[in-house]
Amino acid sequence: MPHRRPEPRYTLLIVPDPGQGEVRQVSVGVAELRRWSVAGAVVLGAILSVAVVGVSAFPRRDDQRQLVEENMALRGRLHDIEGKLQRVEEALGRVQLYDSQLRELLGESPVRPGGSGPYDGHDAAILEEAAQGSLGDTAPPDGLMGDDEDGLVLGDAEGLSMDDHALDVVVPFEDSPALLWATELDERAGRLLARLSAAEPRLDAMTSRVEDMVLLQASIPHIWPSEGVLTSDFGYRRNPFNRRRWSFHNGLDIAAPKGTPVVASAAGTVVTAGWDKGYGRLVEIDHGYGLLTRYGHNSGLNVDVGDWVEAGQVIATMGSTGISTGPHCHFEVRVDGQPVDPLEYVQPTR
């Protein structure tokens, strides 16, 4: 059996500072030195790998933090936009009410506004129509809209996290175009809301003026009070009881058979319904705006004081009560208490 050569060994001397201790020596074989070298290389490789991974992770963590911050800022912007659009929707509802009132006052079919509630896709059409270009064709940048029917995909409703799910739903854009889009939309919604807010007082004033005009028009006498023959005009005439004297006649006399219906010339409130020495059974109607009409010498009354009557409503029947020469309706129109010619307001039916 051949003789095996002994394994060479190396001795390492550890010499302390002079006079500080004893000299130590460590004997290491070639095999042990190889094992230590391999172990050292493995440890060094692991340290380098960890260092490389850590260094490469820093930019990713910065990107993650930036994306999460951008997402939170975008959420805040969209919350502001939602609030403004809600106020825009409420303002549009009030504008529709004004529109319905104006249509009704003008005799058109009123458009009843729909119910109010959260801003939804259906309201977007109304908003776009009302804005008439104020919001333009503003759309979110490509990639911001997801497959969700609600549009924006911003992660879970409870908040954002640093996990893969949160990063999947956040789409990075250079110079934050999503935030720029949200800011532009927020500003345009604010301008539209300001325009609607400025228009509301004008619409309210216009509605009030139109309402006053309609009420005034309805208050002006415009219906001939009774069928019959016009026997006496407004102005000076010979006194029917003394033909030698002239007297001023404050109204018109319309003759017809007793019991002929007498109607209100305009809508108003009955302020007199009773006996008067000269007029007999008298009806007076206050139409507002200083306008008043009188209907005298009636045989019967169909209304009481305080009643509201519409134009054309039967208020009495013709007669010859009071100082009268025969069945007729004495019809007067007074403006601020002064008699005026009724023929300036109404015309005989025949």
Secondary structure, 3 states (H helix, E strand, C coil): CCCCCCCCEEEEEECCCCCCCCCEEEEEEHHHHHHHHHHHHHHHHHHHHHHHHHHHHHHHHHHHHHHHHHHHHHHHHHHHHHHHHHHHHHHHHHHHHHHHHHHHHCCCCCCCCCCCCCCCHHHHHHHHHHHCCCCCCCCCCCCCECCCCCCECCCCCCCCCCCHHHHHHCCCCCCCHHHHHHHHHHHHHHHHHHHHHHHHHHHHHHHHHHHHHHHHHHHCCCCCCCCCEEEECCEEEEECCEEEEEEEECCEEEECCCCCEEECCCCEEEEEEEEECCCEEEEEEEEECCEEEEEEEEEEECCCCCCEECCCCEEEEEECCCCCCCCEEEEEEEECCEEECHHHCCCCCC
